[in-house]
Amino acid sequence: MTDTATRKGEGWRETARTVFWALLLAGLFRTVFFQPFWIPSGSMKETLLIGDFLFVNKMAYGWSRWSCPMGLCPIEGRLFARMPERGDIVVFRHPVSGEDYVKRLIGLPGDRIQMRAGLLYINGEPVRREAVSDYIEPYAPQGAAAQLPRCRNHPQPGGDCRKQREIETLPNGVRYRVLSIRDGGRADDTAEFTVPDGQFFFMGDNRDNSLDSRFPQSQGGVGFVPFENLIGRADRVVFSSAGSSMLAFWTWRSDRFLHALD
C-alpha cells in the first residue's frame, strides 16, 4: 500500500472515530442533562400550549435512577439532590403508568392542600388570586390529535373560546396565570390532602382540564408523586407549533421562540 493510500485510510478511521465520539457525547448529554418534551394537551394552558417544544433540565433536582447514564448511578435514588420549589413546572413519570407528565408543583412534603369553591388553600391559608382579562383562543382543532379546546362560553367553530383567567401567587412569591372553564367542577371542592414525606402534589394551570394530584390514581389521576419520579424542571420553550406537526414550520408561533416560563 502506498503512503498516500495509508494516509487516506488513517484519515477515514480518524473521521469515523470523531463522528462516533461526537454522537456518543451528544447521546450522553441528552440522557444526563436534558430531555426533549412535546406538549400534547392543554392541561397547563396558558403557561404551556399544545405544540410547545421544550428541553427539560434533568439536573435541576440532581441525578435520578431515571436519568443516570445507562442506569449507572452508584447508589439507589438521587445524587446531589436539590429539593424542588413551589411553583416549579416539573416533568415527572406517572407513579402507575410511567408516562411522562408536566404539571406545576403546588404541595411540598408535609403541606396540607385543599380546593374550596375553586380557590387553592395551602396549610389552611387561601392563596392570593387576582382577576385579569379572559384568556381567548380560537375555537378550532389543536395539535396532532385535533382536539377542540374546552371553553367557558359556547362558541361556534371559528369563534372565540373564552376562559376565566386569574393570577395566582404562592406563599414563596411565585406568580402565574390559572384558567377556569366552569364553576363548581368536581375538583373545585376537595378534601384536604396531606402530602407524605418524600412526595409532592401537582396541579395543572388549566384547572378544569387537568387530571392531577387532586384525583386518585385509581381514577386516572396523578395522586402523590415520589421524589424519585421527578425527571426535571421546564424553564423555557424552544419553539412552538400551532399545527398538527412540529415539522410544519409555517405554523410555528413567532412569539414562543425561546419563551421563558413563569
Secondary structure as UniProt FT lines:
FT   HELIX           3..32
FT   STRAND          34..38
FT   TURN            43..47
FT   TURN            50..51
FT   STRAND          52..57
FT   TURN            58..61
FT   TURN            65..67
FT   HELIX           69..71
FT   TURN            86..87
FT   STRAND          89..93
FT   TURN            95..97
FT   STRAND          100..107
FT   TURN            109..110
FT   STRAND          112..116
FT   TURN            117..118
FT   STRAND          119..122
FT   TURN            123..124
FT   STRAND          125..126
FT   STRAND          128..138
FT   TURN            143..146
FT   TURN            157..158
FT   STRAND          160..169
FT   TURN            171..172
FT   STRAND          175..180
FT   TURN            186..187
FT   STRAND          193..194
FT   TURN            197..198
FT   STRAND          199..203
FT   HELIX           207..209
FT   TURN            213..214
FT   HELIX           217..219
FT   STRAND          225..226
FT   HELIX           227..229
FT   STRAND          230..241
FT   TURN            246..247
FT   HELIX           249..251
FT   HELIX           254..256
FT   TURN            257..258
FT   STRAND          259..260
//
